[in-house]
Amino acid sequence: MTENLELYDVTILGGGPAGMYTAFYSGIRELKTKVIDAQYQLGGTLLYYLDKMVWDVGGIPPITGKQLTEHLIQQVNTFEPTIVLGQEIDDLERRDDGTFVLTSTAGDRHWTRTIIMAIGFGGLRKSVKIEIDGAERYENTNLYYSVHNLEDFRGKRVLISGGGDSAVDWANELEPIAASVTLVHRRDQFKGLERSVSNMKASSVSIRTPYRVEGFHSEDGVSIQQVNICHAESGESEQLHVDAVIVCHGVTYEYGRIREWGLGIGKWNLDVTDKMETAIPGIFAVGDFVHYGSKVMLIAGAFNDAVLALNSAKLYIEPNAEKMARISSENTRFNELNRQLGVVDDDE
Ligand SMILES: Cc1cc2nc3c(=O)[nH]c(=O)nc-3n(C[C@H](O)[C@H](O)[C@H](O)COP(=O)(O)OP(=O)(O)OC[C@H]3O[C@@H](n4cnc5c(N)ncnc54)[C@H](O)[C@@H]3O)c2cc1C
């Protein structure tokens, strides 16, 4: 290697339920583990239903998506894997020695013996961009497609474009924090949850319908200071002064350049063997990304895939290793952790 890259046994692409449980199990099997996700938080699809109750995960009583995400994050950290967030991986290099180098769209590189793909159904969720020439130049300043930190908007005049769940939810979340919130939507009806829409209408959010955003004006060429909105029927234009613009025009799913890796991805999923093997030796796949005869597209199914894939990766790296991890009580990996929990081992 020409660069000072650190070699990992297992690199898991995707930090949703499948990726997180795979990383935990990889720790049990004493493999040096890294998890990479394009999002800035672990949780995968769970992050899109944080308030929903989840009833069907074995051994866990009804729990919100948020609580389940927190439990999974606590569990994944048990063996302290390396976690890399905010990196979209799109390139794969297979080296002569059988190892792989993964590269992100920003050029970050990761060196690994095996890869476990946990990239979900349909691949990466991407925001639909606003159709205004040159809008991308404001993405580094005050044009947002998602909200990572509510505090970024404290005391600001915020304009939100869109009429679905996200637009309405962000309007409600930001209303008590921002100096003002204006929601611009091209229709009079909203697609958001009825209760959220009623809350928004009863609040100080200024609702401008049927209007669409037709242009941005910048005095410094760096950030947006004014937004031109246009009445959908009369065509009449108006200028609004803003400090930040949030665009919520929906999402698309795409595998991007991962399709070119030679895995043989179908329209939505990837066919794998019963050992979670893909067409490329050393690369395994799990969770909603995969398809096989009896595949269960639920979190319970993702957990099962995780164990199978990780055991396959372990045997790929160490062909003489045990086929699966021992049960917790027979696994020395848990002795120290039991002590930390105050549990005394019978044999001691
Ligand atoms: C509204 C809704 C409600 C649901 N309710 C339930 C329920 O009650 N019970 C249940 O069991 N299941 C439920 N599910 C299904 C469950 O969420 C999925 O089965 C589960 O999330 C699959 O986990 P995963 O880790 O395979 O994929 P995901 O959770 O989709 O995670 C994939 C991760 O991979 C990352 N990724 C993708 N491509 C890249 C890339 N190129 N580089 C870096 N990172 C990448 C993504 O950012 C994402 O974080 C629900 C699903 C939805 C949509």
The ligand as a Tripos MOL2 file, in Angstrom:
@<TRIPOS>MOLECULE
LIG
   53    58     1     0     0
SMALL
NO_CHARGES

@<TRIPOS>ATOM
      1 C1        -42.0810    3.0640    7.6970 C.3       1 LIG1
      2 C2        -41.4210    1.7490    8.0290 C.ar      1 LIG1
      3 C3        -41.8180    1.0550    9.1640 C.ar      1 LIG1
      4 C4        -41.2070   -0.1710    9.4900 C.ar      1 LIG1
      5 N1        -41.6090   -0.8520   10.5970 N.ar      1 LIG1
      6 C5        -41.0070   -2.0100   10.9510 C.ar      1 LIG1
      7 C6        -41.3860   -2.7270   12.1280 C.ar      1 LIG1
      8 O1        -42.2930   -2.3120   12.8570 O.2       1 LIG1
      9 N2        -40.7300   -3.8880   12.4280 N.ar      1 LIG1
     10 C7        -39.7250   -4.3850   11.6330 C.ar      1 LIG1
     11 O2        -39.1590   -5.4260   11.9780 O.2       1 LIG1
     12 N3        -39.3430   -3.7330   10.5030 N.ar      1 LIG1
     13 C8        -39.9720   -2.5710   10.1400 C.ar      1 LIG1
     14 N4        -39.5900   -1.9190    8.9800 N.ar      1 LIG1
     15 C9        -38.5330   -2.5180    8.1530 C.3       1 LIG1
     16 C10       -37.1510   -2.2750    8.7650 C.3       1 LIG1
     17 O3        -36.9520   -0.8890    9.0040 O.3       1 LIG1
     18 C11       -36.0790   -2.8140    7.8110 C.3       1 LIG1
     19 O4        -36.2890   -4.2010    7.6530 O.3       1 LIG1
     20 C12       -34.6700   -2.5480    8.3700 C.3       1 LIG1
     21 O5        -34.4280   -1.1710    8.5590 O.3       1 LIG1
     22 C13       -33.6080   -3.1140    7.4160 C.3       1 LIG1
     23 O6        -32.3520   -2.8240    7.9560 O.3       1 LIG1
     24 P1        -31.0390   -2.6940    7.0200 P.3       1 LIG1
     25 O7        -29.9440   -2.4060    7.9940 O.co2     1 LIG1
     26 O8        -30.9570   -3.8480    6.1290 O.co2     1 LIG1
     27 O9        -31.3030   -1.4260    6.0730 O.3       1 LIG1
     28 P2        -31.5110    0.1110    6.4260 P.3       1 LIG1
     29 O10       -32.1510    0.2560    7.7490 O.co2     1 LIG1
     30 O11       -32.2330    0.6720    5.2500 O.co2     1 LIG1
     31 O12       -30.0350    0.7220    6.5000 O.3       1 LIG1
     32 C14       -29.2150    0.8100    5.3710 C.3       1 LIG1
     33 C15       -28.1050    1.8200    5.6530 C.3       1 LIG1
     34 O13       -27.1200    1.7430    4.6200 O.3       1 LIG1
     35 C16       -26.6350    3.0540    4.3450 C.3       1 LIG1
     36 N5        -26.0730    3.0860    2.9890 N.ar      1 LIG1
     37 C17       -26.6810    2.7520    1.8250 C.ar      1 LIG1
     38 N6        -25.8290    2.9090    0.7860 N.ar      1 LIG1
     39 C18       -24.6640    3.3710    1.3030 C.ar      1 LIG1
     40 C19       -23.4100    3.7370    0.7290 C.ar      1 LIG1
     41 N7        -23.2000    3.6520   -0.5900 N.pl3     1 LIG1
     42 N8        -22.4190    4.1920    1.5450 N.ar      1 LIG1
     43 C20       -22.6290    4.2870    2.8990 C.ar      1 LIG1
     44 N9        -23.8010    3.9420    3.4920 N.ar      1 LIG1
     45 C21       -24.8000    3.4900    2.7080 C.ar      1 LIG1
     46 C22       -27.8720    3.9310    4.4800 C.3       1 LIG1
     47 O14       -27.5030    5.2900    4.7460 O.3       1 LIG1
     48 C23       -28.5950    3.2710    5.6650 C.3       1 LIG1
     49 O15       -28.2460    3.8970    6.8940 O.3       1 LIG1
     50 C24       -40.1950   -0.7030    8.6430 C.ar      1 LIG1
     51 C25       -39.7930   -0.0110    7.4970 C.ar      1 LIG1
     52 C26       -40.4020    1.2060    7.1940 C.ar      1 LIG1
     53 C27       -39.9570    1.9540    5.9590 C.3       1 LIG1
@<TRIPOS>BOND
     1     1     2 1
     2     2     3 ar
     3     2    52 ar
     4     3     4 ar
     5     4     5 ar
     6     4    50 ar
     7     5     6 ar
     8     6     7 ar
     9     6    13 1
    10     7     8 2
    11     7     9 ar
    12     9    10 ar
    13    10    11 2
    14    10    12 ar
    15    12    13 ar
    16    13    14 ar
    17    14    15 1
    18    14    50 ar
    19    15    16 1
    20    16    17 1
    21    16    18 1
    22    18    19 1
    23    18    20 1
    24    20    21 1
    25    20    22 1
    26    22    23 1
    27    23    24 1
    28    24    25 2
    29    24    26 1
    30    24    27 1
    31    27    28 1
    32    28    29 2
    33    28    30 1
    34    28    31 1
    35    31    32 1
    36    32    33 1
    37    33    34 1
    38    33    48 1
    39    34    35 1
    40    35    36 1
    41    35    46 1
    42    36    37 ar
    43    36    45 ar
    44    37    38 ar
    45    38    39 ar
    46    39    40 ar
    47    39    45 ar
    48    40    41 1
    49    40    42 ar
    50    42    43 ar
    51    43    44 ar
    52    44    45 ar
    53    46    47 1
    54    46    48 1
    55    48    49 1
    56    50    51 ar
    57    51    52 ar
    58    52    53 1
@<TRIPOS>SUBSTRUCTURE
     1 LIG1         1 GROUP 0 **** ****
